[in-house]
Amino acid sequence: MVATAEERSEMIAVAAYYLAEHRGFTAGGATDDWLQAEQQIDRMLEAIRRQGISRVQFERAGLRNALRLWDST
């Protein structure tokens, strides 16, 4: 699966939101949330590309589950 720049940006925004939610939306963490989300999304997209996962397979897995946000923090 190849994500467009717009799709990648949307994935990062969603992931950053979940990271902020996980830390209780405390002030001062938005930049760190965004940077961590970028790293997670880029790693995930690279793994998807290497493994030959299709867009349909990816969408079925769901972004929230695919990221495993709670396990990586």
PDB file of N, CA, C and O in Angstrom:
ATOM      1  N   MET A   1       0.839  -1.176   0.000  1.00  0.00           N
ATOM      2  CA  MET A   1       0.000   0.000   0.000  1.00  0.00           C
ATOM      3  C   MET A   1       0.882   1.236   0.000  1.00  0.00           C
ATOM      4  O   MET A   1       1.832   1.328   0.777  1.00  0.00           O
ATOM      5  N   VAL A   2       0.576   2.164  -0.850  1.00  0.00           N
ATOM      6  CA  VAL A   2       1.264   3.449  -0.877  1.00  0.00           C
ATOM      7  C   VAL A   2       0.262   4.514  -0.454  1.00  0.00           C
ATOM      8  O   VAL A   2      -0.788   4.675  -1.077  1.00  0.00           O
ATOM      9  N   ALA A   3       0.590   5.232   0.599  1.00  0.00           N
ATOM     10  CA  ALA A   3      -0.291   6.293   1.096  1.00  0.00           C
ATOM     11  C   ALA A   3       0.067   7.605   0.420  1.00  0.00           C
ATOM     12  O   ALA A   3       1.244   7.907   0.220  1.00  0.00           O
ATOM     13  N   THR A   4      -0.945   8.381   0.071  1.00  0.00           N
ATOM     14  CA  THR A   4      -0.698   9.715  -0.456  1.00  0.00           C
ATOM     15  C   THR A   4      -0.229  10.609   0.688  1.00  0.00           C
ATOM     16  O   THR A   4      -0.352  10.247   1.858  1.00  0.00           O
ATOM     17  N   ALA A   5       0.306  11.771   0.346  1.00  0.00           N
ATOM     18  CA  ALA A   5       0.732  12.724   1.373  1.00  0.00           C
ATOM     19  C   ALA A   5      -0.452  13.120   2.253  1.00  0.00           C
ATOM     20  O   ALA A   5      -0.307  13.285   3.465  1.00  0.00           O
ATOM     21  N   GLU A   6      -1.612  13.271   1.641  1.00  0.00           N
ATOM     22  CA  GLU A   6      -2.811  13.637   2.398  1.00  0.00           C
ATOM     23  C   GLU A   6      -3.223  12.513   3.351  1.00  0.00           C
ATOM     24  O   GLU A   6      -3.578  12.776   4.500  1.00  0.00           O
ATOM     25  N   GLU A   7      -3.180  11.274   2.886  1.00  0.00           N
ATOM     26  CA  GLU A   7      -3.518  10.135   3.747  1.00  0.00           C
ATOM     27  C   GLU A   7      -2.533  10.018   4.903  1.00  0.00           C
ATOM     28  O   GLU A   7      -2.931   9.788   6.046  1.00  0.00           O
ATOM     29  N   ARG A   8      -1.239  10.177   4.601  1.00  0.00           N
ATOM     30  CA  ARG A   8      -0.212  10.103   5.647  1.00  0.00           C
ATOM     31  C   ARG A   8      -0.456  11.171   6.704  1.00  0.00           C
ATOM     32  O   ARG A   8      -0.387  10.893   7.901  1.00  0.00           O
ATOM     33  N   SER A   9      -0.741  12.387   6.264  1.00  0.00           N
ATOM     34  CA  SER A   9      -0.988  13.483   7.196  1.00  0.00           C
ATOM     35  C   SER A   9      -2.209  13.206   8.066  1.00  0.00           C
ATOM     36  O   SER A   9      -2.196  13.485   9.265  1.00  0.00           O
ATOM     37  N   GLU A  10      -3.255  12.663   7.472  1.00  0.00           N
ATOM     38  CA  GLU A  10      -4.457  12.326   8.239  1.00  0.00           C
ATOM     39  C   GLU A  10      -4.160  11.228   9.257  1.00  0.00           C
ATOM     40  O   GLU A  10      -4.635  11.289  10.392  1.00  0.00           O
ATOM     41  N   MET A  11      -3.383  10.234   8.861  1.00  0.00           N
ATOM     42  CA  MET A  11      -3.005   9.162   9.784  1.00  0.00           C
ATOM     43  C   MET A  11      -2.214   9.718  10.960  1.00  0.00           C
ATOM     44  O   MET A  11      -2.430   9.322  12.106  1.00  0.00           O
ATOM     45  N   ILE A  12      -1.299  10.636  10.671  1.00  0.00           N
ATOM     46  CA  ILE A  12      -0.487  11.245  11.728  1.00  0.00           C
ATOM     47  C   ILE A  12      -1.381  12.021  12.689  1.00  0.00           C
ATOM     48  O   ILE A  12      -1.216  11.930  13.906  1.00  0.00           O
ATOM     49  N   ALA A  13      -2.325  12.782  12.145  1.00  0.00           N
ATOM     50  CA  ALA A  13      -3.229  13.559  12.995  1.00  0.00           C
ATOM     51  C   ALA A  13      -4.044  12.648  13.911  1.00  0.00           C
ATOM     52  O   ALA A  13      -4.208  12.942  15.095  1.00  0.00           O
ATOM     53  N   VAL A  14      -4.547  11.561  13.374  1.00  0.00           N
ATOM     54  CA  VAL A  14      -5.334  10.616  14.179  1.00  0.00           C
ATOM     55  C   VAL A  14      -4.452   9.982  15.250  1.00  0.00           C
ATOM     56  O   VAL A  14      -4.850   9.885  16.411  1.00  0.00           O
ATOM     57  N   ALA A  15      -3.268   9.558  14.862  1.00  0.00           N
ATOM     58  CA  ALA A  15      -2.356   8.932  15.821  1.00  0.00           C
ATOM     59  C   ALA A  15      -1.960   9.915  16.916  1.00  0.00           C
ATOM     60  O   ALA A  15      -1.898   9.541  18.087  1.00  0.00           O
ATOM     61  N   ALA A  16      -1.691  11.173  16.550  1.00  0.00           N
ATOM     62  CA  ALA A  16      -1.331  12.190  17.541  1.00  0.00           C
ATOM     63  C   ALA A  16      -2.482  12.421  18.516  1.00  0.00           C
ATOM     64  O   ALA A  16      -2.261  12.608  19.712  1.00  0.00           O
ATOM     65  N   TYR A  17      -3.700  12.408  18.003  1.00  0.00           N
ATOM     66  CA  TYR A  17      -4.873  12.549  18.878  1.00  0.00           C
ATOM     67  C   TYR A  17      -4.920  11.405  19.891  1.00  0.00           C
ATOM     68  O   TYR A  17      -5.117  11.635  21.084  1.00  0.00           O
ATOM     69  N   TYR A  18      -4.738  10.185  19.416  1.00  0.00           N
ATOM     70  CA  TYR A  18      -4.788   9.036  20.328  1.00  0.00           C
ATOM     71  C   TYR A  18      -3.657   9.089  21.352  1.00  0.00           C
ATOM     72  O   TYR A  18      -3.849   8.697  22.504  1.00  0.00           O
ATOM     73  N   LEU A  19      -2.497   9.562  20.950  1.00  0.00           N
ATOM     74  CA  LEU A  19      -1.403   9.720  21.910  1.00  0.00           C
ATOM     75  C   LEU A  19      -1.771  10.751  22.972  1.00  0.00           C
ATOM     76  O   LEU A  19      -1.538  10.533  24.161  1.00  0.00           O
ATOM     77  N   ALA A  20      -2.347  11.875  22.544  1.00  0.00           N
ATOM     78  CA  ALA A  20      -2.772  12.909  23.496  1.00  0.00           C
ATOM     79  C   ALA A  20      -3.852  12.364  24.428  1.00  0.00           C
ATOM     80  O   ALA A  20      -3.829  12.617  25.632  1.00  0.00           O
ATOM     81  N   GLU A  21      -4.783  11.625  23.867  1.00  0.00           N
ATOM     82  CA  GLU A  21      -5.843  11.014  24.675  1.00  0.00           C
ATOM     83  C   GLU A  21      -5.241  10.072  25.717  1.00  0.00           C
ATOM     84  O   GLU A  21      -5.655  10.064  26.876  1.00  0.00           O
ATOM     85  N   HIS A  22      -4.269   9.287  25.292  1.00  0.00           N
ATOM     86  CA  HIS A  22      -3.636   8.314  26.183  1.00  0.00           C
ATOM     87  C   HIS A  22      -2.939   8.990  27.361  1.00  0.00           C
ATOM     88  O   HIS A  22      -2.891   8.428  28.455  1.00  0.00           O
ATOM     89  N   ARG A  23      -2.399  10.185  27.149  1.00  0.00           N
ATOM     90  CA  ARG A  23      -1.714  10.887  28.241  1.00  0.00           C
ATOM     91  C   ARG A  23      -2.637  11.872  28.954  1.00  0.00           C
ATOM     92  O   ARG A  23      -2.180  12.689  29.754  1.00  0.00           O
ATOM     93  N   GLY A  24      -3.935  11.792  28.663  1.00  0.00           N
ATOM     94  CA  GLY A  24      -4.914  12.602  29.376  1.00  0.00           C
ATOM     95  C   GLY A  24      -5.032  14.037  28.885  1.00  0.00           C
ATOM     96  O   GLY A  24      -5.533  14.894  29.613  1.00  0.00           O
ATOM     97  N   PHE A  25      -4.587  14.312  27.683  1.00  0.00           N
ATOM     98  CA  PHE A  25      -4.661  15.650  27.080  1.00  0.00           C
ATOM     99  C   PHE A  25      -4.007  16.720  27.947  1.00  0.00           C
ATOM    100  O   PHE A  25      -4.432  17.875  27.924  1.00  0.00           O
ATOM    101  N   THR A  26      -2.988  16.355  28.705  1.00  0.00           N
ATOM    102  CA  THR A  26      -2.295  17.350  29.514  1.00  0.00           C
ATOM    103  C   THR A  26      -1.587  18.345  28.607  1.00  0.00           C
ATOM    104  O   THR A  26      -1.157  18.002  27.506  1.00  0.00           O
ATOM    105  N   ALA A  27      -1.472  19.572  29.078  1.00  0.00           N
ATOM    106  CA  ALA A  27      -0.874  20.648  28.280  1.00  0.00           C
ATOM    107  C   ALA A  27       0.608  20.396  28.028  1.00  0.00           C
ATOM    108  O   ALA A  27       1.292  19.756  28.828  1.00  0.00           O
ATOM    109  N   GLY A  28       1.084  20.910  26.910  1.00  0.00           N
ATOM    110  CA  GLY A  28       2.504  20.903  26.619  1.00  0.00           C
ATOM    111  C   GLY A  28       3.037  19.694  25.889  1.00  0.00           C
ATOM    112  O   GLY A  28       4.252  19.576  25.728  1.00  0.00           O
ATOM    113  N   GLY A  29       2.191  18.794  25.442  1.00  0.00           N
ATOM    114  CA  GLY A  29       2.690  17.592  24.797  1.00  0.00           C
ATOM    115  C   GLY A  29       2.353  17.460  23.328  1.00  0.00           C
ATOM    116  O   GLY A  29       2.679  16.446  22.711  1.00  0.00           O
ATOM    117  N   ALA A  30       1.706  18.463  22.752  1.00  0.00           N
ATOM    118  CA  ALA A  30       1.219  18.344  21.374  1.00  0.00           C
ATOM    119  C   ALA A  30       2.343  18.111  20.371  1.00  0.00           C
ATOM    120  O   ALA A  30       2.209  17.274  19.478  1.00  0.00           O
ATOM    121  N   THR A  31       3.438  18.835  20.506  1.00  0.00           N
ATOM    122  CA  THR A  31       4.545  18.673  19.557  1.00  0.00           C
ATOM    123  C   THR A  31       5.148  17.283  19.668  1.00  0.00           C
ATOM    124  O   THR A  31       5.415  16.637  18.655  1.00  0.00           O
ATOM    125  N   ASP A  32       5.362  16.824  20.883  1.00  0.00           N
ATOM    126  CA  ASP A  32       5.899  15.474  21.078  1.00  0.00           C
ATOM    127  C   ASP A  32       4.939  14.412  20.550  1.00  0.00           C
ATOM    128  O   ASP A  32       5.364  13.421  19.956  1.00  0.00           O
ATOM    129  N   ASP A  33       3.642  14.627  20.770  1.00  0.00           N
ATOM    130  CA  ASP A  33       2.645  13.693  20.241  1.00  0.00           C
ATOM    131  C   ASP A  33       2.749  13.624  18.724  1.00  0.00           C
ATOM    132  O   ASP A  33       2.742  12.536  18.147  1.00  0.00           O
ATOM    133  N   TRP A  34       2.846  14.780  18.077  1.00  0.00           N
ATOM    134  CA  TRP A  34       2.908  14.829  16.611  1.00  0.00           C
ATOM    135  C   TRP A  34       4.173  14.136  16.104  1.00  0.00           C
ATOM    136  O   TRP A  34       4.114  13.338  15.168  1.00  0.00           O
ATOM    137  N   LEU A  35       5.303  14.437  16.715  1.00  0.00           N
ATOM    138  CA  LEU A  35       6.566  13.840  16.269  1.00  0.00           C
ATOM    139  C   LEU A  35       6.567  12.328  16.475  1.00  0.00           C
ATOM    140  O   LEU A  35       7.037  11.582  15.616  1.00  0.00           O
ATOM    141  N   GLN A  36       6.045  11.880  17.601  1.00  0.00           N
ATOM    142  CA  GLN A  36       5.967  10.441  17.855  1.00  0.00           C
ATOM    143  C   GLN A  36       5.016   9.785  16.858  1.00  0.00           C
ATOM    144  O   GLN A  36       5.291   8.696  16.354  1.00  0.00           O
ATOM    145  N   ALA A  37       3.903  10.447  16.578  1.00  0.00           N
ATOM    146  CA  ALA A  37       2.940   9.912  15.611  1.00  0.00           C
ATOM    147  C   ALA A  37       3.573   9.802  14.226  1.00  0.00           C
ATOM    148  O   ALA A  37       3.363   8.809  13.530  1.00  0.00           O
ATOM    149  N   GLU A  38       4.341  10.805  13.820  1.00  0.00           N
ATOM    150  CA  GLU A  38       5.033  10.743  12.526  1.00  0.00           C
ATOM    151  C   GLU A  38       5.941   9.523  12.451  1.00  0.00           C
ATOM    152  O   GLU A  38       5.939   8.798  11.456  1.00  0.00           O
ATOM    153  N   GLN A  39       6.708   9.304  13.499  1.00  0.00           N
ATOM    154  CA  GLN A  39       7.616   8.157  13.522  1.00  0.00           C
ATOM    155  C   GLN A  39       6.845   6.849  13.450  1.00  0.00           C
ATOM    156  O   GLN A  39       7.219   5.948  12.699  1.00  0.00           O
ATOM    157  N   GLN A  40       5.775   6.737  14.224  1.00  0.00           N
ATOM    158  CA  GLN A  40       4.988   5.507  14.228  1.00  0.00           C
ATOM    159  C   GLN A  40       4.346   5.251  12.869  1.00  0.00           C
ATOM    160  O   GLN A  40       4.374   4.128  12.366  1.00  0.00           O
ATOM    161  N   ILE A  41       3.775   6.281  12.286  1.00  0.00           N
ATOM    162  CA  ILE A  41       3.114   6.118  10.986  1.00  0.00           C
ATOM    163  C   ILE A  41       4.134   5.750   9.922  1.00  0.00           C
ATOM    164  O   ILE A  41       3.883   4.857   9.113  1.00  0.00           O
ATOM    165  N   ASP A  42       5.271   6.415   9.907  1.00  0.00           N
ATOM    166  CA  ASP A  42       6.286   6.099   8.895  1.00  0.00           C
ATOM    167  C   ASP A  42       6.802   4.672   9.043  1.00  0.00           C
ATOM    168  O   ASP A  42       7.004   3.981   8.045  1.00  0.00           O
ATOM    169  N   ARG A  43       7.017   4.226  10.281  1.00  0.00           N
ATOM    170  CA  ARG A  43       7.440   2.834  10.496  1.00  0.00           C
ATOM    171  C   ARG A  43       6.358   1.865  10.043  1.00  0.00           C
ATOM    172  O   ARG A  43       6.645   0.851   9.406  1.00  0.00           O
ATOM    173  N   MET A  44       5.113   2.185  10.376  1.00  0.00           N
ATOM    174  CA  MET A  44       4.007   1.326   9.996  1.00  0.00           C
ATOM    175  C   MET A  44       3.871   1.248   8.477  1.00  0.00           C
ATOM    176  O   MET A  44       3.714   0.156   7.931  1.00  0.00           O
ATOM    177  N   LEU A  45       3.927   2.379   7.792  1.00  0.00           N
ATOM    178  CA  LEU A  45       3.790   2.383   6.335  1.00  0.00           C
ATOM    179  C   LEU A  45       4.933   1.623   5.668  1.00  0.00           C
ATOM    180  O   LEU A  45       4.721   0.929   4.673  1.00  0.00           O
ATOM    181  N   GLU A  46       6.134   1.749   6.207  1.00  0.00           N
ATOM    182  CA  GLU A  46       7.272   1.010   5.652  1.00  0.00           C
ATOM    183  C   GLU A  46       7.084  -0.491   5.848  1.00  0.00           C
ATOM    184  O   GLU A  46       7.352  -1.271   4.935  1.00  0.00           O
ATOM    185  N   ALA A  47       6.629  -0.900   7.024  1.00  0.00           N
ATOM    186  CA  ALA A  47       6.385  -2.325   7.281  1.00  0.00           C
ATOM    187  C   ALA A  47       5.286  -2.858   6.365  1.00  0.00           C
ATOM    188  O   ALA A  47       5.391  -3.969   5.846  1.00  0.00           O
ATOM    189  N   ILE A  48       4.252  -2.078   6.171  1.00  0.00           N
ATOM    190  CA  ILE A  48       3.159  -2.473   5.276  1.00  0.00           C
ATOM    191  C   ILE A  48       3.687  -2.657   3.861  1.00  0.00           C
ATOM    192  O   ILE A  48       3.354  -3.629   3.182  1.00  0.00           O
ATOM    193  N   ARG A  49       4.515  -1.711   3.424  1.00  0.00           N
ATOM    194  CA  ARG A  49       5.093  -1.798   2.079  1.00  0.00           C
ATOM    195  C   ARG A  49       5.954  -3.047   1.938  1.00  0.00           C
ATOM    196  O   ARG A  49       5.831  -3.781   0.957  1.00  0.00           O
ATOM    197  N   ARG A  50       6.826  -3.291   2.916  1.00  0.00           N
ATOM    198  CA  ARG A  50       7.723  -4.451   2.863  1.00  0.00           C
ATOM    199  C   ARG A  50       6.954  -5.767   2.857  1.00  0.00           C
ATOM    200  O   ARG A  50       7.351  -6.717   2.182  1.00  0.00           O
ATOM    201  N   GLN A  51       5.866  -5.824   3.600  1.00  0.00           N
ATOM    202  CA  GLN A  51       5.092  -7.058   3.727  1.00  0.00           C
ATOM    203  C   GLN A  51       4.070  -7.238   2.608  1.00  0.00           C
ATOM    204  O   GLN A  51       3.418  -8.279   2.523  1.00  0.00           O
ATOM    205  N   GLY A  52       3.930  -6.244   1.763  1.00  0.00           N
ATOM    206  CA  GLY A  52       3.001  -6.353   0.645  1.00  0.00           C
ATOM    207  C   GLY A  52       1.535  -6.338   1.052  1.00  0.00           C
ATOM    208  O   GLY A  52       0.696  -6.944   0.386  1.00  0.00           O
ATOM    209  N   ILE A  53       1.231  -5.656   2.131  1.00  0.00           N
ATOM    210  CA  ILE A  53      -0.149  -5.577   2.605  1.00  0.00           C
ATOM    211  C   ILE A  53      -0.935  -4.631   1.701  1.00  0.00           C
ATOM    212  O   ILE A  53      -0.487  -3.526   1.395  1.00  0.00           O
ATOM    213  N   SER A  54      -2.104  -5.080   1.286  1.00  0.00           N
ATOM    214  CA  SER A  54      -2.934  -4.263   0.392  1.00  0.00           C
ATOM    215  C   SER A  54      -3.694  -3.201   1.183  1.00  0.00           C
ATOM    216  O   SER A  54      -3.798  -3.268   2.407  1.00  0.00           O
ATOM    217  N   ARG A  55      -4.214  -2.234   0.463  1.00  0.00           N
ATOM    218  CA  ARG A  55      -5.020  -1.183   1.084  1.00  0.00           C
ATOM    219  C   ARG A  55      -6.242  -1.783   1.794  1.00  0.00           C
ATOM    220  O   ARG A  55      -6.594  -1.357   2.894  1.00  0.00           O
ATOM    221  N   VAL A  56      -6.870  -2.751   1.175  1.00  0.00           N
ATOM    222  CA  VAL A  56      -8.049  -3.389   1.776  1.00  0.00           C
ATOM    223  C   VAL A  56      -7.669  -4.081   3.082  1.00  0.00           C
ATOM    224  O   VAL A  56      -8.375  -3.950   4.081  1.00  0.00           O
ATOM    225  N   GLN A  57      -6.564  -4.811   3.079  1.00  0.00           N
ATOM    226  CA  GLN A  57      -6.120  -5.485   4.305  1.00  0.00           C
ATOM    227  C   GLN A  57      -5.828  -4.465   5.404  1.00  0.00           C
ATOM    228  O   GLN A  57      -6.187  -4.659   6.566  1.00  0.00           O
ATOM    229  N   PHE A  58      -5.176  -3.385   5.016  1.00  0.00           N
ATOM    230  CA  PHE A  58      -4.843  -2.338   5.978  1.00  0.00           C
ATOM    231  C   PHE A  58      -6.105  -1.719   6.569  1.00  0.00           C
ATOM    232  O   PHE A  58      -6.217  -1.560   7.785  1.00  0.00           O
ATOM    233  N   GLU A  59      -7.042  -1.376   5.711  1.00  0.00           N
ATOM    234  CA  GLU A  59      -8.268  -0.739   6.186  1.00  0.00           C
ATOM    235  C   GLU A  59      -9.062  -1.664   7.100  1.00  0.00           C
ATOM    236  O   GLU A  59      -9.702  -1.207   8.046  1.00  0.00           O
ATOM    237  N   ARG A  60      -9.022  -2.936   6.825  1.00  0.00           N
ATOM    238  CA  ARG A  60      -9.735  -3.891   7.687  1.00  0.00           C
ATOM    239  C   ARG A  60      -9.101  -3.966   9.073  1.00  0.00           C
ATOM    240  O   ARG A  60      -9.798  -4.129  10.075  1.00  0.00           O
ATOM    241  N   ALA A  61      -7.797  -3.848   9.124  1.00  0.00           N
ATOM    242  CA  ALA A  61      -7.104  -3.922  10.415  1.00  0.00           C
ATOM    243  C   ALA A  61      -7.448  -2.726  11.291  1.00  0.00           C
ATOM    244  O   ALA A  61      -7.511  -2.840  12.515  1.00  0.00           O
ATOM    245  N   GLY A  62      -7.665  -1.604  10.670  1.00  0.00           N
ATOM    246  CA  GLY A  62      -8.001  -0.392  11.409  1.00  0.00           C
ATOM    247  C   GLY A  62      -6.759   0.317  11.903  1.00  0.00           C
ATOM    248  O   GLY A  62      -5.852  -0.308  12.454  1.00  0.00           O
ATOM    249  N   LEU A  63      -6.720   1.598  11.707  1.00  0.00           N
ATOM    250  CA  LEU A  63      -5.559   2.394  12.088  1.00  0.00           C
ATOM    251  C   LEU A  63      -5.249   2.288  13.574  1.00  0.00           C
ATOM    252  O   LEU A  63      -4.091   2.121  13.956  1.00  0.00           O
ATOM    253  N   ARG A  64      -6.255   2.383  14.396  1.00  0.00           N
ATOM    254  CA  ARG A  64      -5.986   2.370  15.839  1.00  0.00           C
ATOM    255  C   ARG A  64      -5.331   1.067  16.275  1.00  0.00           C
ATOM    256  O   ARG A  64      -4.383   1.087  17.060  1.00  0.00           O
ATOM    257  N   ASN A  65      -5.819  -0.062  15.778  1.00  0.00           N
ATOM    258  CA  ASN A  65      -5.228  -1.341  16.146  1.00  0.00           C
ATOM    259  C   ASN A  65      -3.867  -1.532  15.499  1.00  0.00           C
ATOM    260  O   ASN A  65      -2.958  -2.071  16.130  1.00  0.00           O
ATOM    261  N   ALA A  66      -3.711  -1.105  14.263  1.00  0.00           N
ATOM    262  CA  ALA A  66      -2.452  -1.287  13.552  1.00  0.00           C
ATOM    263  C   ALA A  66      -1.306  -0.562  14.234  1.00  0.00           C
ATOM    264  O   ALA A  66      -0.176  -1.049  14.245  1.00  0.00           O
ATOM    265  N   LEU A  67      -1.588   0.577  14.790  1.00  0.00           N
ATOM    266  CA  LEU A  67      -0.521   1.365  15.423  1.00  0.00           C
ATOM    267  C   LEU A  67      -0.060   0.788  16.754  1.00  0.00           C
ATOM    268  O   LEU A  67       1.082   0.989  17.166  1.00  0.00           O
ATOM    269  N   ARG A  68      -0.950   0.076  17.415  1.00  0.00           N
ATOM    270  CA  ARG A  68      -0.634  -0.472  18.748  1.00  0.00           C
ATOM    271  C   ARG A  68      -0.105   0.627  19.671  1.00  0.00           C
ATOM    272  O   ARG A  68       0.907   0.463  20.353  1.00  0.00           O
ATOM    273  N   LEU A  69      -0.818   1.743  19.666  1.00  0.00           N
ATOM    274  CA  LEU A  69      -0.369   2.917  20.418  1.00  0.00           C
ATOM    275  C   LEU A  69      -0.125   2.626  21.888  1.00  0.00           C
ATOM    276  O   LEU A  69       0.841   3.107  22.480  1.00  0.00           O
ATOM    277  N   TRP A  70      -0.983   1.863  22.446  1.00  0.00           N
ATOM    278  CA  TRP A  70      -0.884   1.679  23.890  1.00  0.00           C
ATOM    279  C   TRP A  70       0.325   0.815  24.256  1.00  0.00           C
ATOM    280  O   TRP A  70       0.866   0.943  25.354  1.00  0.00           O
ATOM    281  N   ASP A  71       0.748  -0.058  23.350  1.00  0.00           N
ATOM    282  CA  ASP A  71       1.907  -0.900  23.621  1.00  0.00           C
ATOM    283  C   ASP A  71       3.222  -0.169  23.406  1.00  0.00           C
ATOM    284  O   ASP A  71       4.252  -0.580  23.939  1.00  0.00           O
ATOM    285  N   SER A  72       3.200   0.905  22.637  1.00  0.00           N
ATOM    286  CA  SER A  72       4.457   1.563  22.282  1.00  0.00           C
ATOM    287  C   SER A  72       4.774   2.761  23.162  1.00  0.00           C
ATOM    288  O   SER A  72       5.824   3.380  22.990  1.00  0.00           O
ATOM    289  N   THR A  73       3.913   3.101  24.087  1.00  0.00           N
ATOM    290  CA  THR A  73       4.183   4.269  24.931  1.00  0.00           C
ATOM    291  C   THR A  73       4.629   3.850  26.302  1.00  0.00           C
ATOM    292  O   THR A  73       4.902   4.701  27.149  1.00  0.00           O
TER     293      THR A  73
END
